[in-house]
Amino acid sequence: MTSIWIGIGVLTVGAYLLKLLGFTVLDLARLPEPLADLARLLPIALFAALVVITTVTAGQHITIDARLAGVTVAGIAAWRKAPFLIVVLAAMIVTGAIRALT
């Protein structure tokens, strides 16, 4: 059990140092404009890809189920600028309702 906590601590410190290195070395103001735009938008694209992959896959297979409906409702609510709590509750309600009906 102790080795797990040591691993978590090492990974936490490593992630923090990597982020600190990015802020100090990769100054977006010094980059050419196209690279600065890419550096600003890349985390958003990676997060969107992560959401899609975890929503429509089960193991090695594509699965369309209640999760997709919940994420879709959450996306629409966020697009309509609903408060975060409403976004999460709407996604939970839709996902739960579809799972209950199937």
N, C-alpha and C positions, 0 to 999 in steps of 0.2 A: 504494500500500500504506500509506503514511503517513497518508493521509486516513481510512482505515478505523480505524486505531488512535486517531486524534484523535476520531473519532465515538464509538468505544467508550468512550474516556475521558470525553467530555462526557456521554454517557448514564449512565455509572456515577456520576459526580459528581451529575448531576441526580436520579438515583434515590435516592442517599443523602440529598441535601438535601430531597427530597420526603418521605422517611421521617422525617427529623429534624423537619421542619415538622409532620408528623402527630403526632409524640410531644409536641411542645411546645405546639401550638395545640389539638389535639383531646385534651384530658385526659378520659379516660373517666369519671373520678370526678365530674366536673362535669356530665356529660350526664344527662338524664332516663333512667331505667332502660330503657325500651323502645329508645331510641336507642343506649344503651351495649351492650345485647344484640345489636342489629343490627350495630354496629361490630365486635363480637367474632366474630360468626358469618359475616359477609360474606366474609372471605377463604377460609373453608372451603368455602362454597358456590361461589365462583368457581373454586377449585381443582378441586372435583368436576366442575363443568361443563367445565373444560378437559380433564380426563381422559376424560370421556365423548365429547366432540367429537373428540379425537385418536384414540380407540379405535374408534369406529364410523363414521368418515367417511374417504373417499378422494376428495380433490378436492371436487366438489360432490355426491357421491352417498353414500348410506348403505351401508356394507359390513359385513356380519357375517362375521368370519373368526376366525383363531386369536388375534388380539389380544384379542378380547372374552373368550375363554375364559381367557387368561392374567390379564387384569385381574380377572376374576371369582374365580379361584383366589387371587390376591393379596389381594383384598378379604376373602375368607373367612379366609385365614390371618391377616390383620391383625386381623380381628374376634375371632379365637380367641386373640389376643395372642401370636402367634408372633414370634420375634426377626426383626428387619428382614432379616437375611441369608437366613433361611428363606423369608420372604415373597417376596423377589426371586428366589431360586433356584426356588421352586415355580412362580412365574409364567413364568420362562424355560423350565423343563422342559416345562410344559404347552403353552406356545406353540410351542416347537420340535417337540414330539411331534406336535401337530396339523398343523403345516406339513409335517412329514416324511410323514405319512400321506395328505395331500391332493395 
